[in-house]
Structures are given as C-alpha cells and as structure tokens.
Amino acid sequence: MENVVVIGASKNEERYSNKAMKMLMEYGHNPIPVAPAIEKILDKKVCGTPAEVTGQIDTVTMYVGPARQSDMLDDIIKLEPKRIIFNPGTENPAEYHRFTAASIEVVEGCTLVMLRTRQF
C-alpha cells in the first residue's frame, strides 16, 4: 500500500481530487488529504498544509494550479516522495528542476487514468 498525499483534496464529489481519493482507496492505497479549512474527507483527517503530513510518502498527486503552488513546493520536497504527479491543469514546468534535483520523479499525468490503466 502506497501513502499518497493528495494536494488540493476536496469534499466535493464532483472534483477530480475527491474522485482520486476514492479510487486510490479502491486500489489499495492510503490517500492523505491536504487542504486548508477542512477537517475530514472520506473519514480521513485532513492536513492543512504539506508541512503537517508525517510518515513515509510514496507519491504526491497535485490538484492545485501553479498560481497556488509556490508556498507549498519546499514542504512537498521535504516529504521526500518518490514522485510527484502533476494532474491536468496543475503542470508547472518552471519548478520541475527543484524536484528532480531532490531525486523526486516528476510525472505529468492523470492519477485516475494511471490507476485505471495500472500505470500507477
């Protein structure tokens, strides 16, 4: 089971981040939601920022656009995930060098598609 941090998690079932949390659980992973001002999503305690996440992290999946990412990128790198997935609309190529310099694989892809096609 992988620990997967979901940046921009949402309670709204129409949001892709919510669908990703459900599908991650369905596929046997442990999603860790990160979102400000929310206490629980799908019975999981929500971290307000990536800095609040503890434990070993395998993957970070990004659901926050580039304009809102700058304050959290250092904290994501400190989590030392094996990879970060930039979902459609969250791509931020100007910052990818920071992750690769920290030996974090950068993937531009859709978490939902990657799970369904067994590429996760």
N, C-alpha and C positions, 0 to 999 in steps of 0.2 A: 504494500500500500504506500503510495506516494503522498507526502504532505504538499499540498498545492495552495499557495497564497493567491486569493482572488482579489486583486486591487480594483476597487470600484464596485464591490458587491452590492446587490440591491434586493430589497424585499419584493419589488415589483416583478411579478411572474412573467411579464412581457419583456423584461430586459434580458439581454443575452447573458449578462453576468449571473443572473438568477438561474437561467437555463443551464449554464455551465456548472454552477454549484450542484444542481440536481443530477446532471449527467456524470460529474466527477464521482459523486457518491454511488450512483448506479454502477459505475465501472470499477468500484472498489477503492477509490482514492479518498483522501481526507482533505476536503476543501477548508481553508481557513479564510473567512471573510474579513476584508479590510474596507471600512467605510466610516466616515465621521458621523456622529449623531444617531447611530443605530445600535441597539443593544444585542439583538439576536436576529439571525436569518436562518431559517430552516433548522431551528433548535440548536444552532451553533453560536457561541459567543463571538461577537464581532470586535475586532481590534480597530481602534480609531485611526491608527497610522501603522505603516510597516514597522516602525520602531518598537511597537508593542508586541509584535509577533515573537514567540520564543520557540526553541526546539529546532530540530533539523528540517530544512526546507529543501525539497527536491526541485520544485518548479514554481515560478511566479507567472501568473497569467494576468495581463494588463487589460483593463476595461475603462481606463481613464485617458482622455485625449492628451496630446502633447502639451497643451497650454496649462494643464493642471498637474503635470508630472514632475516638474523641476524640484519641488520641495521634498519629494519622496525618493528620488533616484539614489542618493547616498545611502539612505536607510535600506533600500532594496539590496544594494550591493553588499551591505554589512550582513545581510541574511545568508550570504554565500550560497544562493541556489545554484543548481547545476545549469539551469537555463531559465530564460525569460521569454514568454510568448507575447508578442505584440499582436493583438487581435485587430481585425479590420477597423480602421478609423483611429487606432492608437499608435500607429507607426511613428517612430521618432529617430530617423537615421542619424541625425546630428549627434545623438547621445550614445549610439551603439558602441563606439570605441571605449567608453567607460566600462561597459560590461565585458567586452572581450579582453580588455586589459586586466580585468579581475578573474579571468578564466571562466566567465559565465557565457554559455552559448546563447546567441540571440536568434530567435525564430520569429519570422513574420508569418502568421498563420491563424487559423480559426480553431480555438480549443474544441468546439463542438464537432467540427469536421475531423480534426485529428483523432478525437476519441472514437467517433463512428467508424473511421477507416483504419483503426488500430495503429495509427502513427504516433500516438501519444506516448 
